[in-house]
Amino acid sequence: MMDWIPIVFVTFKVLVLGTGMFFAIKWHYDQGKKEEEEKRAVLRAGGKVAAVYVLSLLGLVLVTFVLARMLGLDLTFP
């Protein structure tokens, strides 16, 4: 009886992992076939987020320099 336990467990593990890999590959393959519009929308949204990030970063740098000047800090490079 004890000799069959590893065989049953290994067989079950191979079946479960094989089924999971099959469905994972199938899902990724199906995702790759989606329309180009979704990709364009994602790229457009990513571009907007990047633009907002860069503009807010520039605004933060500008506010920092203005505040430092108002406080009388020396910001010149040596």
N, C-alpha and C positions, 0 to 999 in steps of 0.2 A: 504494500500500500504506500509506504513512504517513498518508494522509487518513482511513483507516478506523479507526485505533487510537483516537483520542478518541471516536469514535461508539460503538465496541464497549465501551470502558471506562465511558463515561457511562451507556450502556444497562445494563451489568452493575451498576453502582453503584446506579442507580435501582431495579432489580429487587431487589437484596439489601436496600437500605434500606426499600423498600416492604414486602417480606415481613417484615422485622424489626418494622416499625411495626405491621403487621397483627397479628402474634402478641403483641406487647407490649400492644396495646389489648385484644385478646381475653383475655389473662391477667388484666389488671386488671379487666375486666368480670366475669370468672368469679370473681375474688376478692371482688368486691362482693356476689355472690349467696350467699356462705356463710351459715351459720346464725347466728342471734343469740346462741346459746350461746357461741360463740367470742369474740364481742365482749364479752359479759358477763365471761367468764373473764379476758380481757386487762384490762378495766377494774378488775376485782376485784384482780388481781395488781398493777396499777399503783397502786391505792389502798393496798394493803399495803406496797409499797415506799415510797410517800410517807409513810405513817404511821411506818414504822421510821426513815426518814430524819429526820423531825421530832423523834421521841422521842430519837434518838441525838444530835441537835443540841442539844436541851434538856439532856440529860444532860451533854454536853461543856461547855456554858455553866455548869451548876451545879458541876461538878468544877473548872472554871477559877476560879470565884469562891471556892470553898472553899479551894483551894490558895493563891490569892492572899491570902486572909485569914490562913491559917496562916503564910505567909511575912511577914506584916506590911505588905503593900502597901496603899496608900491608893487605894481605888476610887471615891471620891466624885466627883460631877460638880462642876465649878467654879461 
